[in-house]
Amino acid sequence: MAELRFTKMHGAGNDYVYLNGFDQTLPADLERLAIAMSHRRFGVGADGVIVILPTPNADAQMRMFNADGSESEMCGNGIRCVAKLVHDHGIAKKHALVIETGAGLLNLALQIEGGKVSLVTVDMGKPRLLAKDIPTLLCGPDEQVVDHRIDIRGHTLFATCVSMGNPHCVIFVPEATDELVLGCGPLIEKDERFPRRTNVEFVEVLSKGEVRQRTWERGSGETWACGTGASAVCVAGVLTGRTDRTILNHLLGGDLRLRWEESSSHLFMTGPATEVFQGTYSYPSN
């Protein structure tokens, strides 16, 4: 048996197992490892596994694996925790970090309290709005998908699609019920009109500056928070005229603040990052 040191962390309840590749050698089969470690009965228990690696391009590189072993481009809650681990564990003691992701290089500003990171603001970059960039086949490749009608499981829903480096289907509803999230969510995720599958957000608008979100996350099922999803919700709210450019988003695990700048078109997300515990995981070495 081989052993891996890990850190369990969460951002607004979106929890991952973090593996530091700066000070240990990681196994080659990360997909299989993610499935085993994420299992909430037989593993550590998490929405997935995030690997932190050295890179010449940034302070660190993150690779994110869902609970089903599939690799995703980015995780908004996850990258905040990456920043906390990189700072608090001494990899890079900075108030501003650059992290390399599958969605590109992202800049993060850290709020430090008592020598530890408490809040992180992530420049999520510019949202991608054309169908071909999301990707989705709901409309023509050079069109935006805004309040596009989809009929799922007897429900008529209206989808607005956004990529924050990963695909999102945002649906505004009067109430984000279990029937919608747990019943329609997995069907939309794997709908053939989303070639790379999609994350699905069901959103209640409380006011122009406040929403409530539940997420069916691609490869992980319902999660307590989704940072890229919350970012997509902010964009979708503006595109459909339902919200302002700055919103407070209430998720099951906590709150995130989002701001879509009109001048730069960049989306900024601010939220917490929490370390839960550290441990050692044993796994077969062959």
Sequence and secondary structure as in RCSB ss.txt:
>XXXX:A:sequence
MAELRFTKMHGAGNDYVYLNGFDQTLPADLERLAIAMSHRRFGVGADGVIVILPTPNADAQMRMFNADGSESEMC
GNGIRCVAKLVHDHGIAKKHALVIETGAGLLNLALQIEGGKVSLVTVDMGKPRLLAKDIPTLLCGPDEQVVDHRI
DIRGHTLFATCVSMGNPHCVIFVPEATDELVLGCGPLIEKDERFPRRTNVEFVEVLSKGEVRQRTWERGSGETWA
CGTGASAVCVAGVLTGRTDRTILNHLLGGDLRLRWEESSSHLFMTGPATEVFQGTYSYPSN
>XXXX:A:secstr
 EEEEEEEEEETTEEEEEEETTSS   S HHHHHHHHH TTTSS  SEEEEEE  TTSSEEEEEEETTS EES  
HHHHHHHHHHHHHTTS   SEEEEEETTEEEEEEEEEETTEEEEEEEE    B BGGGTT  SS TTSB  SEEE
EETTEEEEEEEEESSSEEEEEE S   HIIIIIIHHHHHT TTSTT  EEEEEEEEETTEEEEEEEETTTEEES 
 HHHHHHHHHHHHHTTSS SEEEEEETTEEEEEEE TTT  EEEEEE EEEEEEEEEE   
